[in-house]
């Protein structure tokens, strides 16, 4: 059989579902999303027949991605959502070269937020008897070869082998930063040692350093600040990752300019690693909701101009649409903008908003997408917005890449609010060039696009002669799955 994954073509290449990264509850699809899926499947059936191929073959092609984006355009426009659109020629649904000129690209793509879970890690020993963590998340996926039999072997679906396939074979991603989830020191589903080991797996393919790692620090947790010395000494930490809304044992979080945050910043400065990635938005719950907002970012950026503050998720709130800037709104991207304005932080500063999960959610609403990207570029600067996808929770990030490649803010919103036109130059900056300003990437990795010539690149080229992407997502898709994740996490 030509395709092991989804041979009947029952999955779309642009994934519209309720999957989350586990940090927010699944958000049900609206009627407009179901309409978009319906239109996309109808188009796939019709266009496959006209092209003389089966539906799976059509969906795997560039025409499949183009026709899915066109279906989303039609559904969104019919519901009155016209703030943005996917700039794809109608003929691209049947013209492979035209489709490739839209959804394919040669940009350098540096994803600064990637995740996976170690499927054989020590965290499994602390699970209650009979636990099946993430069992439902991996349904429908044919994973990379498993390392051995066992009742938890299905976790290989989100392990390093599948991670490499989804990220470096099935997407155009060149480099990625492995990040961490908030957890106790004992309960990490991915430790720094395991992340470093995964980086070595990729490097051993030909020695190219395609994966960087964060050092996770919860400064309100005993031992984390003290552990920064060892992290810096033993591992090539590219940035520190912290969660201001998280506290051990359910205690409240903190603002980054409270005492725990200041101690973190001062320690980072002492160690010479002055990139601090701060989770903002995607609130875990009401207890520390205020600490998930960006009210503190402008204050701390002004106080420490020599430190880069990477605002992961950009303060985005999953169940609240983004609109025109509203100074009265206390959360979302507006809270970030207000904090910057009140503290005199201008575009091009030491504040870098990041798009992990934010873009994935904004893809479902072109109005929110337009205001999200428009406000971030306008107020933070075109050289400061960072590309991130929160994959592997959302499966391969290729659909996020293809959607961003083609997204355009409507001329009406650009004229009215001073938003930028989405040009190839601007997309290239966001996709990867901006991250090179702050993340330490060795010169030999980038020299003459070395990442385009290593063994991973050659394997990708060979693989794509007969690619077999899964088009699945791994994060929880129902409230039950979400609560199950919280119970063991």
N, C-alpha and C positions, 0 to 999 in steps of 0.2 A: 504494500500500500504506500502511495507517494507520501501521504501525510499521516503521521502518528497522532498529531494534535488536531482535534476537531475536524475530522475528514469530511463531515457533511456541511461544513461552513455555517455553524450555528452561533458563532461569536463574531463580533464586529472588531475591526482593527483599531477603531477609536472607541475606547471602553467607556460606556455610560452605565454605571451601576452605583450601588450604595456603599462600596468598600471604603473603609477609613484606614488611617495609620494607627488606630488603636488609642489615639489621644482625644478623640471626640466620638460621640455616638453616631451611628449611621443615620444619614438624612435621606428619607424616602424620595424616590424619583417623583417628579411632578408630571402631570399629563403631557406637558410639552416634551419631556424627555422620552416618554413612551411613544409619542408621535414621531420623534426623531428616529428612534430605534426602528419603528415600523416602516418609516420611509426608507431608511438605510437598507433594511433587509429586502424590501420590495425592489429597490434599485439594484441590489446585488444579484438577485435572482434574474431580473430582466437583463442587466448588463452582462452577466456571465453568459447568458444564452446568446446574446448578440455577438459576444466576443468568441464564442465557440469553445468555452472552457467550463469546468465545473465551478460551483459557487465558491468552494474553498480556495481554489486557485485564483479566482478573481479577487477575493477578499485579501489574500496575501500580497497581491500586486499593489503597485502605487495607485492604480485605478480604484482599488478597493478602499484605500484610505481617502482618496479624493472624493469618491461618491458618498462616503459616510459623512465627511465634512459638509458636503453640499446638502445632504439631507438635514443635518443640524441647522444649517443656514435657513432652509425652507421652514422648518418647524419653529425656530425662534422668531423669524420674521412674521410668520402668521399669528404668533401670540403677542406681537407688538414689541418684541425685544430687538431693537435695531441699533443699539449703541456701539456694537462691534459686529464683525462678521469674519468668516474664513474666506480669504481672498483666493478662491479657486475657480478657474475657468470651467464653465459648464461642460465643455468638450473633454475636459480631463477625465471624466467618468469613463470614457471609452478610448481615449488617446493616451497610450502609455507614456510617450515622450512628454506630452503636455502635463500629465499627472506628475511625472518625476521632476519636472521643472518647478512644480509647486511644493510637493511634500518631501522631496529629497533635498539634500544640501551638503555643503562641504565645510560648514562652520566648525571651528574648534569648540567642542562642548565639554564644559567642566561643571559637573553636577556636584554642588557643595553639600548635598544632604542625601546620603544613601544609608540604608539599613539592611541588616539581615539578622537572623537568630541562629546561634550555634546549635545545630540539631543533636549534638552529643555532649553539650556542656554540663558543667557541674550543677547548674540551676535545676536540671531535671531531677536530681537526687532529693531536692527539697519539696517536690510536688506531693500532694496527698495520694495515697494508694488509688490506683485506677484512673488517675487523671489522664485526659486526652487533650492537652493544650493545642489549640489551633487546628483541631481535627477537621472541622468543617471548612476552614479557610483554604485548605489545599485541594478540595474536591475539584475534579475536572482538569487537573494539571497532570501531565505526564512528566515526571521529574527527570533530572539528570541521573546517571547511574548511582544507585545507592551504595553505601559503604558496607552494609551488612544487614542481616535480617533483624527484626525486632518489632514490637508492637508500636513503637514510636518512630519507626523508620520513615513514615510519611513526612516527618519534619525536614527530610532532605529537600522537600519542595521549596523551602525557604532557607536552605543552607548555602554554603559557598559555591558548590558546583552549579546549582541553578542560578545563583546570583551572577556568576560569570556569564552564563548563557544569556540571561535576560538583559543584563546591562551592557556587556561588551560584544555579544553576537547579534542579539535582536534589536539593539538600539545603536544610535550613532554616537553614544557617549564615549569621550576620549579619556577623561579623568574623573574620579569621584572621591569625595570625602566620606569616610564611614563615620557615622555619628552614633549617639547612644540615647537610650530612653531613660527617663528618671527612675531611679530604683535605689534600694539600699545597697551597700557595698557587697553584701552577701548574696543578693538576689538578682544580679545582673544577668539577663539572657544573652548578653554579648559582653565579654570582658575585653579590656584593652589588649591582653595577650592574644585572644582569639582573633580580634580585628587585625592585629599586626600579622598573625599567621596567615590570614586570608590575603592580606596585601602581598605576602611572600609567595603565595600560590600563583598570583598573577605575574609577579616579577620573575619567577622561575621559568615562565614560558619563554622569556627572552631578556629578562633583566630590566624591563622598562617599568618605572615606578608610576603605575596608573592609579593607585589607591593611596590616599592620605588618611590620617586618623585624627579624631578629636581626643582630647583628654577630658573625661567627664568629671565635673566638680560641682558638688552640692555644698556650698560653704556653710549651710546651716545644719550640716550633718557631721557628726564627730568623725574625725580622721581624714576627711576629704582635703581640707586645706593642707594638712601635713603631708598628704600623699602626693601633692603636686610636684615636690622635689623629685620623687622617684619616677613619676610619669615623664617628667622632662629629661631625666638622666637616662632612662632605659628605652624610651620610645621617641620617635621623631614626631612629636606632637605638632600639629599645624595650627591648632586653636584650642581653646578651652570651651567646653559646652556646659551651660548651666540652665536650670529651670527655676525662675524666680517664683513661680506659683506652687512649687513642690516643697513639702516639708516631711521629714521622717515621722512615721507613726501617725500620719494624718494631721500633723501640726501645720499651722498656716505658713505661707511662703514669706517672701521678703521683696522689697524693692532693691534694685541693683545699687542704689546709693544709700541703702541702710548699712549697718555695720558689717554683716556677713558679706555683702556685695563689695564693699570697699576693701575688705581684707583680701577678697579674691583678686580684685583689680591690682592692688598693691603687690601681691605675691606674683601675679603674672608679669608685672613690670620688672620686678626683681629678677625673675627667671628669664627675661628677655623674649617671652612669647606673648606679644601684645595684641593678639586677636581673641576676642571673647564673643562667642556665639551664645546668644540669649534667646531662649524660647519665649515668644510673645504672641498671644492669641491662642486659638485652639484650647480654650479654657477647660481644665479637668472637671470643674464643678464650682458651686457657689462659694465654697469656703474661702478660696484664695482667688476669686475672680478678679478682684482689683489688682492683684499682683500679675495677672496675665496681660494687663493693659500696658501701653507704652508711655504712660505719663512720666516715668522716670528717665526715659532714654535721652531726651534733650538735656536734662540736668547733668547727667553723668558724662555725656559727650562734651559738654562745655567744660566740665571740671577736669577731664582727662583728654586733652586734644591729641596726646601721643599714643592713645590706645584706639584700636579699631573695634567698634561695636557692631557685630553682625546680628541683625534682628531676624531670627529664624521665624518664618511664617508672616513676618511684617505686621504682626498684631491682628491678623485676619480672624474674623469670627465666622465659623462655618454656616450658622443658621441665620445670619443677618446680611442682606445684600449690601454691597458698596454702591454709593451714589455720589452726587456732587459733594464736595467738601463741606462738612457741617461742623463748625467750631464748638457746637454744643454737645456733639456726640462724645461720650467718654470712653469708647472702646473702638476697636477696628482700626483701619488705616488712618482714619481721621484723628484718632488720639495720638498716633505717631506724628502726624503732620503738625498738630497743635503743639505738641511738646517741642518739636524742632523750632517752630515759629516763635514760641514764647521765650526760647533760650538763645535766639539769634543764630541758630545752626542753619547754614545755607547749603544749597545743593553742592555736592562735591566735597562734603565734610568727611568726618571719620565714622559716619553712620551708614551701614550697608544693609538695606532690606533684602530679604531672601524669599524665594517663591515656593519652597517645598510645601506641598498640600494646598497652598494658596492658589497656585495656577490650576492644579487638578480640579479644585472646586469651582474656580472662576470659569473654567471651560464650559460648565453647564449653564452659564448665564452670560451672554455677550455684553449685557449692560454692566454687570458687576466686573467682568473682565476688562472692559474699557476703562472704567473708573479706577480699578485697582492699578493697572499698569500706568494709566495716565497720571494719577496722583503720585505714585512712587517715583516715576521719572521726573516729573515736574518739581517735586519738593526735595527729593534726595539726590537727583542728578542722574544723567544717562550713563555716567561712569561708575555708578554705585550699586545698581540693582543686580543681584546675584541669582544665577540659575540654580534651582534645586527641585527635586521631584519627590522626595520621601519614598523612593522605590527602595526596596523590593515589595513594600506593602501594596503598591498599586500595580504590581507586575512589571513588565518591561516598560521603561519610560518612553519608548519610541512614540506612542500616541501623543504624549504630552509635547514631545519635540515637534512632531508634525503639526499639531494644532497651533503651537506658538509660531512656527515658521510661516504659517499662512494667516495668522490673526491680524486684523486691521481695525483700528479705532475709527469710527465713522467721522467723516469730514465735519458733520454738525457739532459733535462733541469736541473735536480738535479746535474748531473755531471759537466755540463758546467758552471753553475752559482752559485753553492754552495747552492742551495735551499734545504729545508728539505724534507725528506720523510714524508708523512702524516700518522703518526702512531696513534693508539688509544690513546696513552699518550698525544701526541701533540693536537689531537682533543679535548680531555677532558679539557686540559688547556684553549684552545680558547673558547670552549663551555661554560665554567663557572668558572673554578677554578681561572683563572687570575682575573676575576672581584671581587672575594672575597678579593683580596689583597687591593682593594681601596674603594669598596662600603661597607658601614657599615651595615652588616647583623647580627642580634642578634644571639648569640650562640645557644639559645634554638630553633631557626628556623632550624638550621643545625644539631643539635645534633641527632646522629643516623638517619640521613636523615629524620628528622621530617616532611619535606615537602612531603615525600613519604608515610606518614601515616595519614595525616590530612583528614578532610572530603572532601576537594577538590580532593585529591588523590583517595579516596574511590569512589567518584562520577565518576571520570575519568575511573576507573577500571570497574565500572558497566556500564557506558555509552558505553565503547568500546566493550561490548558484542554485541551491535547492533548500532555501530556508524553510523552517517549520516553526514559526512563532506560536505561542500558546494562546495569546490574547486573553489571559486570565489575570485576575487580581487575587491577592493573598490576604489582605486585611479583613477584619470582621465586617460582615455585610448586614447583620441583623443585630437587634438589641441583645438578644440572647448570647450571640457570639461575642459581642462587645463586653458584656458583663462577665462572661467566662474568661476573657483575656484579663480583665481587671482582677479577677479572683486569684489568678496565679501570678500576676505581675506585681 
